[in-house]
């Protein structure tokens, strides 16, 4: 009998709903904000030296929360210098949220925004078809490498677009996170449907090493409150389970045995920590800065 389980991305509205709940329940963005505040200034210290304009490419920029923080740091390092910020983002809904955020933010007068409603692969194909190879001073790929078909090829392509003093910044889940434990054990049971794949900092380090690309690694501690996942019939809990397993309505469609095992796994110390009657999933992130 064909499994009724299907990938969460097959329902973009539910995917976005679960993703936004994940952000609300986790310290994901706080951890990234802290990195941007404390460590990004060192990363971007020479990307715009001697330039009349700084070109930034955001791959999977989402609703722009982190993008605008990054821009504020580039502005602080290079006051008054023009910035071209191109965003590649396949979700029209996320782009419209991004535009609203830009409209509500002051001090962006020297930044020109261009949005491309497409995937990283579509962007690459379009550039190749137009025989363009625009170079960039800073490229960032935040939490998006799970959704590309060929990860090494994607990294190679965007790395090839770096200027001499540029940097490529990748953020994704850490090999020390609960994601690693959960997905290494049960990933083969979840319906990926060719829409996404599980990848962590360990895989990216291997890819960069085999390509001979120099990089630095920063670990960001982060957690997500998944207490509601253990409350039978809780709507938020069901959405978070969907996000954790990349499965549409996991609670309703997963075979009972798989569901039982996943729920058990989520409580184990390799995945989560229990304190004050709550369950906190280990959402640690890795930031990888790649040299040109």
C-alpha positions in Angstrom: 0.0 0.0 0.0 1.3 3.4 -0.9 2.2 5.5 2.1 -0.1 8.5 2.6 2.8 10.5 4.0 3.9 13.4 1.8 6.5 16.1 2.1 5.5 19.3 3.9 6.8 21.5 1.0 4.0 20.0 -1.1 1.7 22.3 0.8 3.5 25.7 0.8 0.9 27.4 3.0 1.3 24.8 5.8 5.0 24.8 5.3 5.1 28.6 5.9 2.7 28.3 8.9 4.9 25.7 10.5 8.1 27.6 9.7 6.8 30.8 11.3 5.7 28.8 14.4 9.2 27.3 14.5 10.7 30.8 14.5 8.3 31.9 17.2 9.1 28.9 19.4 12.9 28.8 18.9 15.9 31.1 19.5 16.8 30.6 15.8 16.7 34.3 14.9 18.0 35.5 18.3 21.1 33.2 17.8 21.7 34.6 14.3 21.2 38.2 15.5 23.8 37.7 18.2 26.2 36.4 15.6 25.5 39.3 13.3 26.0 41.8 16.2 29.2 40.3 17.6 31.0 38.4 14.8 29.8 39.6 11.4 31.7 42.9 11.6 35.0 40.9 11.5 33.8 38.8 8.6 32.8 41.9 6.4 35.7 44.1 7.4 37.3 44.2 3.9 34.5 43.2 1.5 34.0 46.8 0.3 37.5 48.2 0.4 38.0 50.8 -2.4 34.5 50.2 -3.9 32.0 52.8 -4.9 29.2 50.2 -4.5 28.9 47.0 -2.6 27.0 44.1 -4.2 25.3 41.6 -1.8 23.5 38.5 -2.9 21.0 36.9 -0.5 20.0 33.3 -1.4 16.8 32.3 0.2 16.4 35.7 2.0 12.9 34.8 3.3 11.1 37.7 4.9 14.3 39.7 5.3 14.6 39.7 9.1 18.3 38.6 9.1 19.1 40.3 5.7 18.3 43.8 7.1 20.5 43.1 10.2 23.3 42.1 7.9 22.8 45.3 5.8 22.9 47.5 8.9 26.4 46.0 9.7 27.6 46.6 6.2 26.3 50.2 6.4 28.1 50.7 9.7 31.4 49.4 8.2 31.1 51.5 5.0 29.0 54.6 5.8 27.4 56.2 2.8 28.6 53.6 0.3 25.9 52.5 -2.1 24.7 48.9 -1.6 23.0 46.7 -4.2 21.1 44.0 -2.4 19.7 41.2 -4.6 17.4 38.6 -3.1 16.7 35.2 -4.5 13.6 33.8 -2.8 11.0 31.4 -4.4 8.1 32.3 -2.0 6.0 35.2 -3.2 4.5 35.4 0.3 7.9 35.8 1.9 9.0 38.4 -0.7 5.9 40.5 0.1 6.7 40.3 3.8 10.3 41.3 3.0 9.1 44.4 1.0 6.8 45.4 3.9 9.8 45.1 6.3 11.9 47.3 4.0 9.2 49.9 3.7 8.9 50.1 7.5 12.7 50.4 8.0 14.5 53.8 8.0 18.1 54.4 7.0 17.9 52.2 3.8 18.3 55.2 1.5 21.7 54.0 0.1 20.4 50.4 -0.5 18.9 49.3 -3.8 16.8 46.2 -3.4 16.1 43.7 -6.3 13.9 40.7 -5.6 14.0 37.6 -7.8 11.1 35.2 -7.2 13.0 32.0 -8.0 15.0 29.2 -6.6 18.8 29.2 -6.4 18.9 26.8 -9.3 16.5 28.9 -11.4 18.7 31.9 -10.7 21.9 30.0 -11.8 20.1 28.7 -15.0 18.9 32.2 -15.9 22.3 33.7 -15.4 23.9 31.0 -17.6 21.2 31.4 -20.3 21.8 35.2 -20.3 25.6 34.5 -20.3 26.0 36.7 -17.2 28.4 36.1 -14.4 27.9 39.1 -12.1 30.4 39.1 -9.2 29.4 39.8 -5.6 31.2 41.2 -2.6 29.1 39.2 -0.1 26.9 36.2 -0.7 24.9 34.6 2.1 22.9 31.3 2.1 21.0 31.1 5.4 19.1 27.9 6.2 18.4 27.1 2.5 20.8 24.3 1.4 18.3 21.7 2.3 16.2 22.7 -0.6 18.6 22.5 -3.5 19.0 19.4 -5.7 22.8 19.4 -5.9 24.5 20.9 -2.8 28.2 20.7 -3.9 27.3 22.2 -7.4 25.3 25.0 -5.8 28.1 25.9 -3.4 30.7 25.8 -6.3 28.6 28.0 -8.5 27.9 30.8 -6.0 31.5 30.6 -4.7 32.7 31.2 -8.3 30.8 34.5 -8.2 32.9 36.0 -5.3 35.0 39.0 -5.8 38.7 38.9 -4.7 37.9 40.2 -1.1 34.4 38.8 -0.9 33.0 36.2 1.5 30.4 33.4 1.3 28.4 32.9 4.5 26.5 29.7 5.0 24.2 29.1 8.0 22.6 25.7 8.6 21.9 23.2 11.4 25.0 22.0 13.3 26.1 18.4 13.5 25.8 18.8 17.3 22.0 19.5 17.0 19.0 17.3 17.7 18.3 17.6 13.9 21.4 15.5 13.3 20.3 12.7 15.7 16.6 12.7 14.5 17.4 12.8 10.8 20.3 10.4 10.8 18.1 7.9 12.5 14.7 8.5 10.8 15.3 10.6 7.7 14.9 7.6 5.4 11.4 7.1 6.8 10.3 10.7 6.1 8.9 11.6 2.7 11.5 13.8 1.0 9.8 13.5 -2.4 12.8 15.1 -4.0 11.9 18.4 -2.5 14.5 18.6 0.2 17.4 16.7 1.8 18.9 16.5 5.2 22.3 18.2 5.4 24.3 19.6 8.4 27.5 21.4 9.1 29.4 18.0 8.9 28.4 17.5 5.2 29.2 21.1 4.3 32.7 20.9 5.8 33.3 17.7 3.8 32.1 19.4 0.6 34.3 22.5 1.2 37.4 20.4 2.1 37.1 18.2 -1.0 36.7 21.3 -3.1 39.8 22.8 -1.4 37.9 25.9 -0.2 39.2 27.6 2.9 36.6 28.3 5.6 36.0 29.1 9.3 33.3 27.6 11.5 31.3 29.3 14.3 28.9 27.4 16.4 25.7 29.1 17.6 23.7 27.6 20.5 20.0 27.5 19.9 16.9 25.7 21.1 13.2 25.3 20.3 10.3 24.7 22.8 8.6 21.5 21.5 6.5 20.9 24.7 3.3 21.2 22.7 4.3 18.2 20.5 3.6 16.0 23.4 0.1 17.3 24.0 -2.4 15.1 22.1 -4.3 17.0 19.5 -2.5 20.3 20.1 -2.5 22.3 16.8 0.8 24.0 17.4 2.4 20.7 18.4 1.2 19.1 15.2 2.6 21.9 13.1 6.0 21.7 14.9 6.1 18.0 14.3 5.5 18.6 10.7 8.4 21.0 10.6 10.7 18.6 12.5 9.9 15.7 10.1 9.3 17.8 6.9 6.1 15.8 6.7 2.6 17.1 5.9 0.3 16.3 8.9 2.8 13.8 10.4 0.6 13.1 13.4 -2.2 11.9 11.1 -0.3 10.2 8.3 2.7 8.6 9.9 2.5 4.8 10.6 1.8 4.5 14.4 5.1 2.7 15.1 7.2 5.5 13.3 5.2 8.1 15.2 5.8 6.4 18.5 9.6 6.1 17.8 9.9 9.7 16.7 8.1 11.0 19.8 10.3 8.8 22.0 13.5 10.0 20.2 12.5 13.7 20.6 12.6 13.3 24.4 16.0 11.7 24.5 19.0 13.8 25.7 20.6 13.5 22.2 17.7 15.5 20.9 16.3 17.6 23.7 16.6 18.8 27.2 13.8 18.8 29.8 13.6 21.6 32.3 10.9 23.3 34.3 8.3 20.8 32.8 9.2 21.9 29.2 11.0 20.1 26.4 13.6 22.1 24.5 14.9 20.6 21.2 18.6 21.2 20.5 18.5 23.6 17.5 22.2 24.5 17.4 23.4 26.2 14.2 26.7 26.4 12.4 27.9 29.5 10.6 30.5 28.7 7.9 32.4 31.6 6.4 34.0 30.6 3.0 37.0 32.5 1.6 37.1 33.4 -2.1 
